[in-house]
Amino acid sequence: MEQISKTRELRARMAELFDLPADLVAGLAHLELLGDRQLLLEGHGGILAYSDTRIDVSVGGMTLRIEGAALALRSMTDRELRVRGRIDGISFVR
């Protein structure tokens, strides 16, 4: 796990040095919020927990926790997912 973290850090530094999108080069997740009603996540590793108040998603060795009310998975592919509902908070859990 330590080696993976170092590799990602090196890729992120290279992306910054060459002014490239870090999410693409380093394999980082890309997250977009549309107000507090919709979330788009690219580069996920799957859903770990799912309810209408909390969704946990695997992202690069961490967990992205989405909390709110009336949360629902709007769409999901192997690369991206969309969540709708009232989003009250987003956090990374290590």
C-alpha positions as CSV (number, residue, x, y, z in Angstrom):
1,M,0.0,0.0,0.0
2,E,2.9,2.4,0.8
3,Q,4.3,1.8,-2.7
4,I,1.0,2.7,-4.3
5,S,0.8,5.9,-2.3
6,K,4.3,6.9,-3.3
7,T,3.6,6.2,-7.0
8,R,0.5,8.3,-6.9
9,E,2.3,11.1,-5.2
10,L,5.1,11.0,-7.9
11,R,2.5,11.0,-10.7
12,A,0.7,14.0,-9.1
13,R,4.0,15.9,-8.9
14,M,4.8,15.2,-12.5
15,A,1.4,16.3,-13.6
16,E,1.9,19.6,-11.7
17,L,5.4,20.1,-13.2
18,F,4.1,19.6,-16.8
19,D,0.8,21.4,-16.1
20,L,-1.3,18.3,-16.9
21,P,-4.6,17.3,-15.3
22,A,-3.5,15.5,-12.1
23,D,-6.6,13.4,-12.0
24,L,-5.8,11.8,-15.3
25,V,-2.1,11.4,-14.8
26,A,-2.1,10.2,-11.2
27,G,-5.3,8.1,-11.5
28,L,-7.1,10.3,-9.0
29,A,-10.8,10.5,-8.7
30,H,-12.6,13.5,-10.2
31,L,-15.5,15.0,-8.2
32,E,-18.1,17.5,-9.3
33,L,-20.9,18.9,-7.3
34,L,-24.0,20.6,-8.8
35,G,-25.2,22.6,-5.9
36,D,-26.3,20.4,-3.0
37,R,-28.4,18.2,-5.2
38,Q,-26.2,16.1,-7.5
39,L,-22.7,14.7,-7.4
40,L,-20.6,13.2,-10.3
41,L,-17.6,11.0,-9.5
42,E,-15.2,9.7,-12.1
43,G,-12.6,7.1,-11.3
44,H,-14.3,5.2,-8.5
45,G,-13.6,1.7,-7.3
46,G,-17.1,0.6,-6.4
47,I,-19.8,1.2,-3.8
48,L,-18.9,0.0,-0.3
49,A,-22.1,1.0,1.5
50,Y,-25.5,2.4,0.3
51,S,-28.5,3.9,2.1
52,D,-30.7,6.9,1.5
53,T,-28.7,8.9,4.1
54,R,-25.1,7.7,3.3
55,I,-23.2,6.3,0.4
56,D,-19.5,5.1,0.7
57,V,-17.5,4.8,-2.5
58,S,-14.0,3.4,-2.9
59,V,-11.6,6.0,-4.4
60,G,-7.9,5.3,-4.7
61,G,-7.2,3.6,-1.4
62,M,-9.7,5.8,0.5
63,T,-13.4,6.0,1.0
64,L,-15.5,8.9,-0.2
65,R,-18.4,9.3,2.2
66,I,-21.5,11.2,0.9
67,E,-24.0,12.1,3.6
68,G,-27.5,13.7,3.2
69,A,-31.1,12.8,2.7
70,A,-33.0,11.0,0.0
71,L,-29.7,10.0,-1.6
72,A,-30.1,7.8,-4.7
73,L,-27.7,6.4,-7.3
74,R,-28.8,8.0,-10.5
75,S,-26.4,6.1,-12.8
76,M,-23.2,4.1,-12.5
77,T,-20.7,2.7,-15.0
78,D,-17.3,1.1,-14.3
79,R,-15.8,4.6,-14.6
80,E,-18.3,7.0,-13.1
81,L,-21.3,7.4,-10.9
82,R,-23.9,10.0,-10.3
83,V,-25.7,10.6,-7.0
84,R,-28.8,12.7,-6.5
85,G,-30.6,13.9,-3.4
86,R,-29.8,16.5,-0.7
87,I,-26.1,16.3,-0.2
88,D,-25.2,17.6,3.3
89,G,-21.6,16.6,3.4
90,I,-18.7,14.9,1.6
91,S,-15.6,13.5,3.4
92,F,-12.6,11.3,2.8
93,V,-12.2,8.4,5.2
94,R,-8.7,6.8,5.4
